[in-house]
Amino acid sequence: MEYITKENLILGCGNPLFGDDGFGPEFIRRLKDEKIEDKYRNLAVIDCGSGISPFLNLINSTKHKIKNLYIVDCGDFNGKLGDILILDGKDIFSENFIKSSHSMNISHEITGFSSNVKLLLIQGKVDPNNMKLEMNTEVREAIQKVENIINNFLEAD
């Protein structure tokens, strides 16, 4: 649980068995391949799979040092394939909050979270009745854009 000693935490969530829904885990894999945790020493990155709630609940129940939490996921917000929507934690509480493609509803888990929370949703196309390992090209191309956004957040901190 070394990640609770870091000031910045990136959680990628999703299920790679459903194509675009695997965006979060693929994004985290890329960050780890690029050794981003070496570049930003006060950063941890975690692939949560499709179960982000246990990580958030664990963080909430510990004395952590996390100041900035970034959650990366595929979602459906009626955008164009590969579009990126950035929500502040406070925006997640609105009744118009768009859930991720696997119906993640994290508003309860971040209620007591004192850190700065950003949710980065990538517009994907997920058919829960059809397993496929390939991401759509537009979604895969969004990986670099999201990486640039995250780097800008980390460098501004």
N, C-alpha and C positions, 0 to 999 in steps of 0.2 A: 504494500500500500504506500509505496514511496510517492505516488502521485499526489497524495494529500499534503505533502510538504512543499509542493511547487506553487507558484503564484498564478500560473497559466495552465489551463487544462483544455485539451481538445478531445471531444468524444465523437467518434464516428459510429453511426448506427445504421443498420439495414441488413438485408438478407441477400447475399450474392446469388442464391438459387433463383431469384426472380429478377434477373437482369438489372434494370436501372436501380432497383431497390438496394443493390449492392454498392451504391455510390459511396456511402460513409466508410465501410470497411476498405474499399479500394483507395479512397482518399488517404486514410490512415496508413495503409501499406506504403503508399508513395512517400508520405512524409517520413516514415521510418527508413525507407530505402535511401532517402536523401539526408538522413541523420539530422533532422531538424532539431532534435533534442540536444544535440551537441552545439548547434548554432545558437540556440536560445536556451541557456543552461537552466532557466527557471520555468521550463515547460515540460509537460508530460502529454503524450498522445496515447489514446486507448481505443481499440476496436471493441465496441460493446455488443456487436452482433445486433440482433433485433430486440435485445433486452436492456434498454438504457435505465429503466426505473431502479433496478437494484444498485447500480452505480450511484445514481443521484441520492437514493435513500441512505446508502452507506456514507456518502460525503456529508449529508445532512446530520448524520448521527455521530460524526467525529469532530474533533477540533482540528480543522484544516486551515491551510494558509492560502487557499485558492482565492484570488482576487478577480480573475477573468475566466469564465467558462464559455467555451465555444462548442456548440452542438451542430454537427454536420449530418444532413440526412436528405434523402430523396422525398419529395412530396408532390402534392397536387394542389396548386393554387391557381389553376386555369391560365397558366402562362404558356409560352412557347417552349417546346422541348429544349432543355439545357439552360433556361432562364434561371436566375438566382434571386431568391427573396431573402432579405436579412431582416430579422425581427429582434427587437430588444426583448429581454425577459418580460418586461411589463406588458408588451403587446400580446404575449401569449395568453394573458388572462382575459382578453376581449372575447366576447361571444362569437366573433367572426373569425377566430383563430382557425387556420387551416391545418388539419392534422397531417402527419406524414403518411406515406403510402401504406404503412402497416398500422394505421389508426393509433399511433403513439399520441398519448395525451399527457404531457409532462407538466401541465400547469400546477397540479397538486404537489409534485415533487420539488418544484422550484419555489413554492410559496415561502418557505423559510430560508431560502438561499440568499445570503447577504451579498454574494458576489455579483459582478457585472456579467449578465448572461446574454449571449447572442446566439440565435438559432439561424443557421444558414441552410435554407431549403433549396434544393435543385429540382426544377420541374422535370419529372420523369413520366414514363408511361409504364405502369405495372399492371399485369393481369394476374391476380392472385390464384387463378385457376390454371395458369400455364407457366410451368417452370422453364426458364432459359437462363443460360449463364452469360450471354452477351448483353452488354449495355448498348443502348443506342449511341451512335456517333456523337450527336449533339450533347448528350449527357457526359460521355467520356471526355469530350473537349472542355467541359466546364471544370474539370479537375484543376487545370492550370489557373483558371480565373479565380476559383475559390482559394487556391494556394496563395495567389497574389493578395487577395482580400485579407486572409489570415496574417500574412507577413506584414501588411500595412497596420493591422490592429496591434500586432506584437511590437512593431517598431515604434508605434505611437505611445506605447505604455511606458 
